[in-house]
Amino acid sequence: MRVVVWVKKFLLGRSQRVRLDRQLSEEIRILSGVTQGSVLGLLLFPVYVDDIWKNVATNIRQIADDCIIYRKIRDSSDIDNLQTYLNRLEELTAENEIKINRGKSKAVCFKKTG
């Protein structure tokens, strides 16, 4: 129970401001997320996204807040299953207010030749 109270205190009542050269922005309250680069953030993020990876017929490897989603494509049903998962992933990220950095997202296709 102490851990829950400790985590709650870490997440609630936070604010931030930005400094650019000598100018300091107005302070604003932070309503969601964890401090980027914090040790606790690295522990909480997998808990936060855990439901996204459940019951998936696709391979996923996660490292901190980055992930790789991959699937061996043998026929059109594999393509359909992968697309179905990607569509569901988009829904889940919207529901959980997780932003996907599309600029860092890539689709890559590897195929055996010869």
Buried (B, 14 or more C-beta within 10 A) or exposed (E): EEEEEEBEEBBEEBEEEEEEEEEEEEEEEEEEBBEEEEEEBEEBBEEBBEEBBEEBEBEBEBEEBEBEBEBEBEEEEBEEBBEEBEEBBEEBBEEEEBEEEEEEEEEEEEEEEE
